[in-house]
Amino acid sequence: MRFSRRTVIVTGAASGYGAGIAARFAGEGANVVVADLNADNGLRVTESIQSDGGNATFVRADVSNMNDVTALLSKSLDAYGSVHAVINNAGTTHRRKPLCDVTEEEFDRLFSVNVKSLLISAKVMVPYFRSVKAGVFVNVASIVSFRPPPGLAWYAGSKAAVVNISRAMAAELGPDNIRVNCVNPAVGDTGLLAEFMGEPDTPELRTKYASMIPLGRFTTPDDVAGACLYLASDDARFVTGTSIDVDGGRSV
């Protein structure tokens, strides 16, 4: 098992990609910290991992809140003694619509969860990683970072920021033996799907969107988890500052 005796924090782990990432890391022997605002779903994911024989603990945390993320690290260390990697997966979007129809409140929440959270994660986690002379960040962005579609302007901008911030972090933190990489999924069957499509979720609309992907289907949580596993593992020990597109060829 690639992550035996290693602890991995996964944010936004109560559903969607995060739940899949948490389950895969647990299956590889990791102690998984399931971090999310949704306590009910977070506990459900944690109990599912435990029932499958994995090690997991739930910590309720708002990734845009410094106190919450500080407590997240502290509780992770209390539970398992160390942290190997942080998977910054928590994110949100605005509903697909014309860029001028997005409200200030939607914009502020979007950038708080998708971008400010990286600042907070770094301010809390980097001093710890420096103290142990190693660490890994994997940040979940999106293929819209490079191919921004109409109707998702501000979401695409927030995810482009994640990619560029990650590259800058990799350059600055490399001398500290801290690696930083990104995973860029295509549209996936998650709780945000209807928001991305901007229309009611129907079989016909799903077929339309899947037809734009060369491999013919949506990104799954397990697809994203596989990329995160690689980037957080020793197999990627000389990989930093890069992005892996997990999109079935959509960005080709």
Secondary structure, DSSP 8 states (H G I E B T S, - for coil): -TTTT-EEEEETTTSHHHHHHHHHHHHTT-EEEEEES-HHHHHHHHHHHHHTT-EEEEEE--TT-HHHHHHHHHHHHHHHS---EEEE-------S--GGGS-HHHHHHHHIIIIIHHHHHHHHHHHHHHHHT-EEEEEE--GGGTS--TT-HHHHHHHHHHHHHHHHHHHHHGGGTEEEEEEEE-SBSSTTHHHHHTS---HHHHHHHHTTSTTSS-B-HHHHHHHHHHHHSGGGTT--S-EEEESTTTT-
